[in-house]
Amino acid sequence: MIELKGVHKSFTEPVLRGVDLQVPKGCLYGLIGPAASGKSVLIKHIVGLIRPDKGRVIIDGHDLTSMSELDLQDFRKRFGIAFQNNALFDHLTVAENIAFPLRRLYKEMTEDQIRERVADRLKAVSLQGFEDRSPPSLSGGQKRRVGVARATVASPPILLYDEPAAGLDPVTSQKIFDLLKAEQGNATVLMVSSDVDRLLTVTDRVGMMVRGRVIFDGTTDEAKTSNNPYVRQFIHGLTEGPL
Amino acid sequence: MAYNIGSSVLDISETAGGMALLLLRTSHRIARAAFDWTELKRNMYKMAVKSTPIVVITALFVGAIAVIQAAPTVQRYGAYGLIGWGAGFATLRELGPLLTALMISGRVGANNTAELATMVVTEQLDALRILAIDPLSFLIAPRIISIVATLFIATLYADALSLIGAGIASNAMLGVEWGVYLNGLTSGLLTFGDVAHGLIKSLAFGLMIAVASCYFGLAVKGGAPGVGRAVNAGVVASATGVFILDYFVSFVIG
């Protein structure tokens, strides 16, 4: 379970203004909101890349805000994350990128086991034959799929996706969302996306952030029928409203 | 005006402090051999091996330029026997390490800053931290070791090539026989201390370029345009630092 309690964070100005959020275990949770509402900063708090100025981040009962950097490093093995910019290592091939978490975190695995697992992930994301390609030679959708393969290769219990379909065409976007749903397994998933229509086809619960606060938290059906003016305007793409 | 001066002083202090902290934290990891050997090998190849052609060309011309500049005075006073010593003294103690450092700063340092800055803005560094990998051990320590080693090795063969270039220029322009030139180099006026002087400088310059290029790469702000600014700032800081260090090292070791 992912829990944020009263999280505040400022850089040059406030970004998170008292975020309270709960993502139940095994849930596929969609986080929506206009640009610069603090969604990506929130994800970085969940994995401990950023520490809050106030408040607590609790993952499966462990308070990240009181952990040392060394303990946090070890704790981060529970997460798989696909970044908005993909964050693939340009000097490694596709196969080496996907194998990277296994080589670093599971030194007891043999090369054959790693190769087998990488082949399995490439098949799951429909990129068989791409082992020796380099990231700069891939299309946007291909990079996203490699990012998903790398995030899921170690079967982490918590998966985080930051704008998984940003910059992709509608068909590829839907394929990415379907892939993420299919790859969930028993993991707890938090997915940030501005592509509301496609996001809502895969989520169990939805939260909406506006100006650093969570102003809605409910099921997908509750979000679609909500009378909250912010939620209505954002989900239905209305030009008139408080946003 | 006072505000601008004060602001500049604060900026310089912040940069110097940041670089010192980076050096301290990375030194701790280097001392414990807590760095990635695969990254070290990759960076050594990329920096040391691939810089060889440009260092070779630069070094040959550096020696020749020194002779060209000295030629009028040598001819005026008939000091042909001293040209070997003059070229050797200038090259080993100053021109060799300094110009090689500036070449490495422009080629290796700038590339290093650009690579690290790009990794920061594309969240590759965050990806490393998520995978429980310490970026200082994995990325920075191998790069610092590689840049220092690259400059040391490059200075060694750049010195030798500069002296060869000076010999060629002496022979071609001033008609100095190779025997006379080599006698000037080896007659005892030049000592191992002159060689060591230059090599100590190369280590100091290498450390300066390594820390500055890594610092500005990691401190990038502002997305893709920020990468360009970081590279510019890194090269300027490296070059400035090299000249300042040159003065102090020369002063201290004499």
Contacts between the chains, C-beta under 8 A, distances in Angstrom:
chain1	res1	chain2	res2	distance
A	44	B	126	7.3
A	47	B	130	5.7
A	49	B	126	5.6
A	49	B	129	6.1
A	49	B	130	7.3
A	73	B	129	7.6
A	73	B	132	4.5
A	73	B	134	7.1
A	74	B	132	6.3
A	76	B	129	7.2
A	76	B	130	5.3
A	76	B	131	7.3
A	76	B	132	5.2
A	77	B	132	5.7
A	79	B	130	6.0
A	81	B	127	7.5
A	81	B	130	5.4
A	83	B	123	4.4
A	83	B	126	6.8
A	83	B	127	6.4
A	84	B	123	7.3
A	85	B	121	7.7
A	85	B	122	4.6
A	85	B	123	5.1
A	86	B	122	7.4
A	87	B	122	5.9
A	87	B	123	4.1
A	87	B	124	4.8
A	87	B	126	6.6
A	87	B	127	4.0
A	88	B	124	7.6
A	89	B	124	6.0
A	89	B	127	7.7
A	90	B	118	8.0
A	90	B	124	7.9
A	91	B	42	7.4
A	100	B	131	6.8
A	101	B	131	5.3
A	104	B	131	5.4
A	104	B	132	6.9
A	104	B	133	5.8
A	105	B	131	6.8
A	105	B	132	6.4
